[in-house]
């Protein structure tokens, strides 16, 4: 188990470093292109190690580490800190950081789901908001209008949910907080998520994060994946409605309100409150970057989805990781 943990973290570190270098070297700015590479950085360390262990068990032999490996984590055990090897200390610290990063994102997600699991009303098709959703669904390419569920609360809520039964959940507070143009473009953003299957992708990413709970590098890469998914939805909604600045304004008014620290947090446990505070700060910074991009750096340069480059990078990275034990 120790060898698996160490190699998985090392593989994630190398994969993330290579992918980030390529993204900068090729100057890829379009979210769809960047998403493909970030998904590769997330999934490859999880996929290749079981294959290596099944078909090349000799990689675990000390002779392979001494003669062929580009990097062998076992060598760190020769460095001692008291009675403990440096490798064991680094591994323990990395695992603790991975768990903290995982909880940092999982805690607000569970809180939000628990808070908004209350009763919601399905609006009839003749309602004005339902007609707007129907029109926007056609404009973003959805074949079937998703169910529209309204929550009667003042907290601004707007999100897409459901894989087999897609739905758009919106609160009365969100409708009241946004003007008509901002509401339409933020609704379009969530509808794009449904049209592209981002809800299912989000669950798959969370499953990968759970499997690599101990890996801080993979936790950071997964957050990058989510950011590219959001940017892709930003671009599509802004393009369809030709309203990039309006989308930025709407997101700041809608999502930014959730980052206000509630007074009730003072009554929470210290650890839970600290983790929630870290999550809110990180999400607020990500929102600021997305809004700034929509105002100043939009539209991004598009060169077409680099399928060939992704495939070649996958093969090259797998070959490189083979020699990292």
PEJOKA-V25083 format. One record per helix or strand. SS is the DSSP state (a for helix, b for strand). FROM is the first residue (numbers start at 1). TO is the last residue. If there is no record, write none. Layout:
# PEJOKA-V25083
{{SS/FROM/TO} {SS/FROM/TO}}
This chain:
# PEJOKA-V25083
{{a/2/25} {a/31/55} {a/57/60} {a/62/67} {b/71/71} {a/73/78} {b/80/81} {b/84/85} {a/86/115} {b/121/122} {a/128/139} {b/147/151} {b/158/161} {b/167/171} {a/172/177} {a/180/195} {a/198/211} {a/216/241} {a/244/254} {a/256/259} {a/263/267} {a/270/296} {a/307/322} {b/324/324}}
